Amino acid sequence: MDSQMKPARIEFNAVTFTVAERQILSEMSVDLTARRVGIIGRNGSGKTSFARVLSGLVKPSKGSVRIEGLDPAKDRRAALSLVGILFQNPDHQIIFPTVVEELTFGLRQLGLDDPEGAARHQLEKFGKAHWADSHVHGLSQGQKQLVCLMAVLAMAPRILVLDEPFAGLDIPTRMQLGRYLDRYDGTLVHVTHDPADLSDYDHVIWIEAGQLVQQGAPDDVLPAFTTQMKQQGESDDISDLSD
């Protein structure tokens, strides 16, 4: 479908994020208005922390984050309708026993008059009305991920953050979820370690050891990332112990 929604503006101004005196992100500054943004880097590079800071789930230790001028960590109610996040493991996101209860929860936080009705309507839009009263624990991993996606999209966020959403899924399930994501016409921020996921994106950010290494068009960033990853693969840094 043709996108109608204007891309949201995302601003990181010298963002540093520290956990237990360990610096996860360091002086990160970006200013984005692209519709499809990829975040790439090795495991442990700080990608997930970038996603959590962007979503307002954690506050930066230093610096500031603005989404359309709003601080997502300070104004959580407004952030609910502005940015949504889909985690790698749906079991870390799902908290209710049935599908319709899971979708209803977020809509209730938005203050809708009939959140359950809106949840059932969302299921109908995806052709999954028959899932409504199903118990989530009986669903496959891919089905659980779709439940999470439907729950997030029901809240109509301007930005959808994907944190390695295809990890552990087989190829058919990845393709099916990809088709559902294609329906989303807002700003998509996709966190991954796989360059193939981002080849057709508008803008790519490469993070390494919590720092911005490179950003720009995927044709520029992804080959440079792949080259460095191959060079590191030829070394033996897996044997190095962190402090």
C-alpha positions in Angstrom: 0.0 0.0 0.0 1.1 3.6 -0.6 2.4 5.3 2.5 0.4 8.4 3.6 1.8 9.1 7.0 4.6 11.7 7.2 7.9 10.2 8.6 8.4 11.1 12.3 11.5 13.1 13.3 13.8 11.3 15.7 16.5 13.2 17.5 19.3 11.8 19.7 21.4 14.6 21.1 24.7 13.3 22.6 22.9 10.4 24.3 24.9 8.4 26.7 23.3 5.3 28.5 25.1 3.7 31.4 24.1 0.6 33.4 26.0 -0.3 36.6 28.9 2.1 35.6 29.1 0.3 32.2 28.6 2.7 29.3 26.3 1.0 26.8 25.8 4.1 24.5 28.3 6.9 24.2 27.6 10.4 22.9 25.1 9.2 20.3 23.8 11.9 18.0 21.4 11.4 15.1 18.7 13.4 13.4 16.4 11.3 11.3 13.2 11.8 9.2 13.5 8.6 7.0 10.5 6.3 6.7 12.6 3.0 7.0 15.6 3.2 9.3 17.9 0.2 10.0 20.1 -0.1 13.1 22.9 -2.6 12.5 25.8 -3.9 14.6 27.2 -7.0 16.3 25.5 -8.6 19.3 26.3 -6.5 22.3 27.0 -3.4 20.3 24.2 -1.3 22.0 21.5 -1.8 19.4 18.8 -3.0 21.8 19.7 -0.2 24.2 19.2 2.3 21.4 15.8 0.8 20.7 14.8 1.0 24.4 16.0 4.6 24.8 14.1 5.5 21.6 10.9 3.8 22.9 11.2 5.6 26.3 11.5 2.4 28.2 14.7 3.7 29.7 16.0 7.2 30.2 19.4 8.3 28.8 22.1 8.9 31.5 23.1 12.0 29.6 21.8 13.8 26.6 18.3 14.0 25.2 15.9 12.1 23.0 13.1 13.8 21.1 10.4 12.2 18.8 8.4 14.9 17.1 9.7 17.2 19.9 8.4 14.9 22.7 10.6 13.2 25.3 9.3 9.6 25.3 10.7 8.8 28.7 9.1 11.8 30.4 5.7 11.7 28.8 4.8 8.0 28.8 1.1 8.4 28.0 1.8 10.5 24.8 4.6 8.1 23.9 2.2 5.1 23.9 0.5 6.5 20.8 3.8 7.8 19.3 6.1 4.9 19.4 5.7 1.1 19.8 8.3 -1.7 20.1 8.3 -5.3 19.1 10.8 -7.3 21.1 12.8 -10.3 19.9 11.1 -12.7 22.2 7.3 -12.4 22.4 7.2 -14.2 25.7 8.9 -11.2 27.2 6.1 -8.9 25.9 2.9 -10.9 26.3 1.4 -10.7 29.8 -2.2 -11.8 29.4 -3.6 -15.3 28.9 -5.8 -14.8 25.9 -5.2 -13.0 22.6 -8.0 -10.5 22.9 -6.9 -9.5 26.5 -3.4 -8.9 25.2 -4.6 -6.5 22.5 -7.1 -4.9 24.8 -4.5 -3.9 27.4 -2.6 -1.3 25.4 -5.8 0.2 24.0 -7.2 0.6 27.5 -4.0 2.6 28.4 -5.0 5.0 25.6 -8.3 5.6 27.3 -10.6 4.2 24.6 -14.2 3.9 25.4 -14.5 0.3 24.1 -10.9 -1.2 24.1 -12.1 -4.8 23.7 -14.3 -3.8 20.7 -11.3 -2.1 19.1 -9.1 -5.1 19.9 -11.6 -7.5 18.2 -11.7 -5.1 15.2 -7.9 -5.2 14.9 -8.1 -9.0 14.8 -10.7 -8.9 12.1 -8.4 -6.5 10.0 -5.7 -9.2 10.1 -8.1 -12.0 9.4 -7.5 -13.4 12.9 -10.9 -12.9 14.5 -11.0 -16.6 15.4 -7.9 -16.1 17.6 -9.7 -13.8 20.0 -10.4 -16.2 22.9 -7.4 -18.5 22.2 -4.9 -19.0 25.0 -1.6 -17.4 24.0 0.5 -20.3 25.5 -0.9 -22.6 22.8 0.3 -20.5 19.9 3.5 -21.1 18.0 6.4 -18.6 18.3 5.5 -17.0 15.0 1.9 -16.7 16.0 2.9 -15.1 19.3 5.0 -12.6 17.5 2.0 -11.7 15.3 -0.1 -11.2 18.4 2.5 -8.7 19.7 2.6 -7.0 16.3 -1.2 -6.7 16.2 -1.3 -5.4 19.8 1.3 -2.7 19.0 -0.2 -1.7 15.6 -3.7 -1.4 17.2 -2.4 1.6 19.1 -1.5 3.3 15.8 2.0 4.5 16.7 3.9 6.9 14.5 7.0 4.9 14.9 7.4 1.1 15.1 10.6 -0.2 16.6 11.6 -3.8 15.8 14.2 -5.4 18.0 15.5 -8.5 16.1 11.9 -9.6 15.5 12.8 -12.5 13.1 15.4 -14.1 15.4 14.7 -17.8 15.9 11.9 -17.9 13.2 12.0 -20.1 10.2 12.0 -18.7 6.6 8.3 -19.0 5.9 7.3 -17.4 9.2 9.8 -14.6 8.6 8.3 -14.0 5.1 4.7 -14.0 6.5 5.5 -11.5 9.3 7.3 -9.4 6.7 4.1 -9.1 4.7 2.2 -7.9 7.7 4.9 -5.3 8.5 4.6 -4.1 4.9 1.1 -2.8 5.8 2.6 -0.4 8.3 2.9 3.1 6.8 4.6 4.9 9.7 8.3 5.2 10.5 9.9 1.8 10.9 13.1 1.4 13.0 14.5 -2.1 12.5 17.3 -3.3 14.8 19.2 -6.3 13.4 22.7 -7.9 13.0 21.8 -9.1 9.5 22.5 -6.7 6.6 20.1 -8.6 4.3 17.2 -7.3 6.5 18.0 -3.7 5.6 19.0 -3.7 1.9 15.9 -1.8 0.8 15.8 0.7 3.7 16.1 4.4 3.4 18.8 5.0 6.1 21.1 2.8 8.0 22.9 3.5 11.3 25.9 1.3 12.2 26.6 1.0 16.0 29.7 -0.6 17.4 30.6 -0.7 21.1 27.9 1.9 21.9 29.2 4.4 19.4 28.0 5.6 16.0 30.4 4.2 13.4 28.6 5.3 10.2 25.2 6.3 8.9 23.7 6.9 5.5 22.3 5.0 2.5 22.3 1.2 2.8 24.5 0.9 -0.3 27.2 2.8 1.5 26.9 1.5 5.1 26.1 -2.2 4.6 29.1 -3.1 2.5 31.4 -1.4 4.9 29.8 -3.2 7.8 30.0 -6.6 6.1 33.7 -6.0 5.2 34.6 -5.3 8.8 32.5 -8.2 10.1 34.4 -10.5 7.8 37.7 -9.1 8.9 36.7 -9.7 12.6 35.6 -13.2 11.7 39.1 -14.0 10.5 40.5 -12.9 13.9 39.9 -14.7 17.2 38.2 -12.0 19.3 35.8 -14.6 20.6 38.6 -15.7 22.9 39.0 -12.3 24.5 37.5 -11.8 27.9 35.7 -8.5 28.7 36.7 -6.6 31.9 
